[in-house]
Every structure is written in structure tokens, then in C-alpha cells.
Amino acid sequence: QVQLVESGGGLVQSGGSMRLSCAASGSIFAMYHMGWYRQAPGKQRELVATIAFNGTTTYGDSVKGRFTISRDNTKNMVYLQMNSMKPEDAAVYFCLAADARRDDEYWGQGTQVTVST
């Protein structure tokens, strides 16, 4: 089992920045992929960004150039730096950990991000 705890959400002004953190614990040695997804009310959960153990990253089209994902394998942490935030970035952000083939996936409980205009 893997436990994921997100932190850093809250309220930010449009154009502002925010950093999310996700702490992983448990059987994390097999968790090759880590990342962030988000879900806004009435919408499907969507990819924000993922990062593999080797540092390879993927980003959702809507956040490319504005968000940066990073991970610290020594601390079992993954981060999401969000810049130039827009009202449409408002959502619950979920941390993900998955094995290399994504056969096993674990999710955090989510952290709310609100963007004011």
C-alpha cells in the first residue's frame, strides 16, 4: 500500500502562483510514476502532469509552460509549481503514484485550489 498526502492548496489570485506538495509513504519502492491530476465540478478528472522516476515529464496541454512538476526521490515527495494561474485552473488536485506499467495506482485525497478573478 502507498499513502499519499497532498498539501499546499488554497486560494490564489488570477495570475498568481502556488506550489502543491505530495508526500508518499508505504510501499513506494515500486512507484515509478508520480503526478498530479485535477477535477473541476462537473468535469472529468484530467491530467495535469506526471514525472517518472528517471525524471521524464508529461504535461496536460492546458498547463504547458505554466506548471512545473518535480520530485525528490530521497524524500518521497512530488511537487507542482503553478504559475500564471487562471480561473480555469480551479479544481481539486489529486496526487498519483503508480508502478511502471500503471497496473497499480494510488491516489491522495485531493487538495482544493481556488483561483479568484
Residue frames as qw, qx, qy, qz and C-alpha x, y, z in Angstrom:
[[0.000, 0.886, 0.464, 0.000, 0.00, 0.00, 0.00],
 [0.383, 0.188, 0.005, 0.904, 1.01, 3.56, -0.69],
 [0.120, -0.816, -0.478, 0.301, -0.28, 6.57, 1.15],
 [0.345, 0.365, 0.203, 0.841, -0.28, 9.99, -0.45],
 [0.187, -0.772, -0.445, 0.413, -0.93, 13.25, 1.34],
 [0.350, 0.597, 0.239, 0.681, -1.31, 16.48, -0.60],
 [0.296, -0.718, -0.309, 0.549, -0.73, 19.93, 0.80],
 [0.289, -0.200, 0.242, 0.904, -0.42, 23.49, -0.39],
 [0.053, 0.564, 0.657, 0.497, -3.85, 24.15, -1.84],
 [0.112, -0.578, -0.424, 0.688, -5.97, 27.17, -1.10],
 [0.317, 0.886, 0.327, -0.090, -6.91, 30.47, -2.66],
 [0.468, -0.237, 0.301, 0.796, -4.76, 32.32, -5.17],
 [0.318, 0.726, 0.075, -0.605, -5.41, 35.32, -7.35],
 [0.783, 0.567, 0.227, 0.119, -5.55, 35.01, -11.10],
 [0.427, 0.813, -0.284, 0.276, -2.02, 35.43, -12.42],
 [0.422, -0.721, 0.495, -0.241, -0.53, 34.27, -9.16],
 [0.507, 0.353, -0.785, 0.047, 1.48, 31.23, -8.17],
 [0.777, -0.411, 0.282, -0.385, 1.02, 28.28, -5.89],
 [0.297, 0.418, -0.859, 0.011, 3.02, 25.19, -5.01],
 [0.896, -0.236, -0.016, -0.376, 1.48, 21.86, -4.21],
 [0.015, 0.494, -0.858, 0.139, 3.32, 19.10, -2.40],
 [0.914, -0.103, -0.200, -0.338, 2.59, 15.41, -2.11],
 [0.218, -0.549, 0.776, -0.219, 4.22, 13.20, 0.49],
 [0.835, 0.092, -0.464, -0.282, 4.35, 9.49, -0.26],
 [0.317, -0.466, 0.760, -0.323, 4.78, 6.72, 2.28],
 [0.890, 0.057, 0.350, -0.287, 4.39, 2.97, 2.43],
 [0.769, 0.012, 0.550, 0.325, 5.47, 0.57, -0.30],
 [0.308, 0.881, -0.021, -0.360, 6.79, 3.26, -2.55],
 [0.406, -0.454, 0.647, 0.458, 9.81, 1.48, -3.98],
 [0.428, 0.278, 0.778, 0.365, 7.75, 0.32, -6.99],
 [0.234, 0.852, 0.384, -0.269, 6.12, 3.66, -7.62],
 [0.560, 0.091, 0.369, 0.736, 7.75, 4.66, -10.88],
 [0.055, 0.542, 0.363, 0.756, 5.28, 7.32, -11.91],
 [0.150, -0.551, -0.551, 0.609, 4.11, 10.17, -9.76],
 [0.107, 0.303, 0.407, 0.855, 1.95, 13.02, -10.79],
 [0.185, 0.324, 0.424, -0.826, -0.99, 15.31, -10.47],
 [0.016, -0.450, -0.744, -0.493, -4.48, 15.20, -11.86],
 [0.140, 0.129, 0.334, -0.923, -7.31, 17.62, -11.24],
 [0.039, -0.488, -0.837, -0.244, -11.06, 17.58, -11.29],
 [0.164, -0.038, 0.092, -0.981, -13.32, 20.59, -11.50],
 [0.464, 0.274, 0.640, -0.548, -17.02, 20.41, -10.65],
 [0.705, 0.546, 0.232, -0.388, -18.99, 18.71, -13.39],
 [0.499, 0.697, -0.488, -0.167, -15.86, 17.73, -15.29],
 [0.975, -0.002, -0.190, 0.117, -13.82, 14.58, -15.66],
 [0.602, -0.670, 0.275, 0.335, -10.53, 14.16, -13.90],
 [0.660, 0.736, -0.086, 0.123, -7.77, 15.34, -16.20],
 [0.814, -0.031, -0.090, 0.573, -4.04, 15.05, -16.41],
 [0.109, -0.982, 0.097, 0.124, -2.03, 17.95, -15.05],
 [0.303, 0.733, -0.606, 0.053, 1.48, 16.48, -15.05],
 [0.967, -0.249, 0.043, 0.033, 3.37, 13.29, -14.39],
 [0.114, 0.790, -0.600, 0.056, 7.00, 12.56, -13.71],
 [0.945, 0.037, -0.324, 0.023, 8.75, 9.24, -13.99],
 [0.773, -0.564, 0.058, 0.285, 11.45, 8.01, -11.66],
 [0.681, 0.060, 0.230, 0.692, 14.05, 8.96, -14.29],
 [0.108, -0.481, -0.068, 0.867, 12.69, 12.50, -14.48],
 [0.041, 0.227, 0.674, 0.702, 10.73, 12.23, -17.70],
 [0.206, 0.363, 0.463, -0.782, 7.74, 14.55, -17.55],
 [0.048, 0.443, 0.720, 0.533, 4.40, 14.88, -19.30],
 [0.091, 0.261, 0.320, -0.906, 2.01, 17.80, -19.07],
 [0.332, 0.661, 0.668, -0.083, -1.58, 18.42, -19.93],
 [0.386, 0.491, 0.340, 0.703, -1.96, 20.84, -22.81],
 [0.183, -0.887, -0.288, -0.311, -3.71, 23.44, -20.68],
 [0.569, -0.804, 0.065, 0.160, -0.82, 23.79, -18.25],
 [0.803, 0.167, 0.116, 0.561, 2.22, 23.50, -20.51],
 [0.352, 0.517, -0.020, 0.780, 4.59, 26.39, -19.98],
 [0.349, -0.683, 0.064, -0.638, 2.91, 27.45, -16.74],
 [0.829, -0.482, 0.188, -0.213, 3.19, 24.46, -14.42],
 [0.398, 0.554, -0.720, 0.126, 6.29, 22.52, -13.47],
 [0.922, -0.347, -0.050, -0.163, 6.37, 19.11, -11.81],
 [0.277, 0.601, -0.695, 0.281, 9.34, 17.85, -9.85],
 [0.900, -0.370, -0.197, -0.121, 10.11, 15.05, -7.45],
 [0.059, -0.682, 0.669, -0.289, 12.61, 14.35, -4.72],
 [0.832, -0.010, -0.539, -0.130, 13.12, 10.60, -4.58],
 [0.384, 0.172, -0.695, 0.583, 15.20, 10.88, -1.43],
 [0.216, -0.004, 0.481, -0.850, 12.29, 12.46, 0.40],
 [0.094, 0.385, 0.912, 0.104, 9.48, 10.62, -1.43],
 [0.151, 0.656, 0.306, -0.674, 7.96, 13.93, -2.44],
 [0.354, 0.405, 0.566, 0.624, 6.45, 15.28, -5.62],
 [0.040, -0.543, -0.213, 0.811, 5.77, 18.95, -6.21],
 [0.346, 0.633, 0.558, 0.410, 3.71, 21.01, -8.60],
 [0.174, -0.402, -0.056, 0.897, 4.72, 24.62, -9.14],
 [0.275, 0.696, 0.631, 0.204, 1.84, 26.51, -10.69],
 [0.199, -0.345, 0.042, 0.916, 2.49, 29.92, -12.22],
 [0.224, 0.073, -0.369, -0.899, 0.35, 32.36, -14.17],
 [0.137, 0.282, 0.931, -0.188, -2.71, 30.73, -12.77],
 [0.281, -0.157, -0.421, -0.848, -6.09, 31.14, -14.41],
 [0.617, -0.111, 0.327, -0.707, -9.62, 30.77, -13.09],
 [0.882, 0.167, -0.292, -0.331, -9.94, 27.57, -15.11],
 [0.417, 0.342, -0.785, 0.306, -7.15, 26.05, -13.02],
 [0.474, -0.301, 0.481, -0.674, -9.52, 25.91, -10.08],
 [0.816, 0.005, -0.518, -0.256, -10.16, 22.30, -9.16],
 [0.783, -0.519, 0.334, -0.074, -9.40, 19.60, -6.65],
 [0.428, 0.656, -0.621, -0.019, -5.87, 18.44, -7.32],
 [0.948, -0.252, 0.153, -0.116, -5.03, 14.81, -6.71],
 [0.077, -0.666, 0.734, 0.109, -1.64, 13.23, -6.28],
 [0.955, 0.190, -0.102, -0.201, -0.98, 9.97, -8.09],
 [0.224, -0.576, 0.780, 0.094, 1.58, 7.23, -7.60],
 [0.921, 0.269, 0.034, -0.281, 1.78, 4.28, -9.96],
 [0.717, -0.281, 0.544, 0.334, 4.06, 1.44, -10.89],
 [0.158, -0.361, 0.563, 0.727, 5.88, 1.42, -14.22],
 [0.008, -0.226, -0.839, -0.494, 3.03, -0.25, -16.11],
 [0.371, -0.141, 0.101, -0.912, 0.36, 1.61, -14.15],
 [0.514, -0.231, -0.810, -0.159, -1.11, -1.68, -13.04],
 [0.438, -0.576, -0.569, 0.391, -1.24, -0.36, -9.50],
 [0.096, 0.559, 0.068, 0.821, -2.31, 3.21, -8.90],
 [0.370, -0.528, -0.588, 0.488, -2.75, 5.11, -5.68],
 [0.042, 0.693, 0.246, 0.676, -4.43, 8.44, -5.17],
 [0.143, -0.047, -0.509, 0.848, -4.34, 11.06, -2.49],
 [0.061, 0.625, 0.717, -0.304, -7.49, 12.58, -1.07],
 [0.278, 0.687, 0.378, 0.555, -7.04, 15.79, -3.00],
 [0.272, -0.454, -0.254, 0.810, -6.44, 19.41, -2.20],
 [0.277, 0.840, 0.466, 0.005, -8.70, 22.25, -3.29],
 [0.354, -0.132, 0.181, 0.908, -7.28, 25.03, -5.41],
 [0.183, 0.845, 0.490, -0.114, -9.38, 28.12, -5.91],
 [0.406, 0.062, 0.224, 0.884, -8.42, 30.93, -8.28],
 [0.078, 0.779, 0.433, -0.447, -10.03, 34.31, -7.80],
 [0.467, 0.601, 0.348, 0.547, -10.50, 36.80, -10.62]]
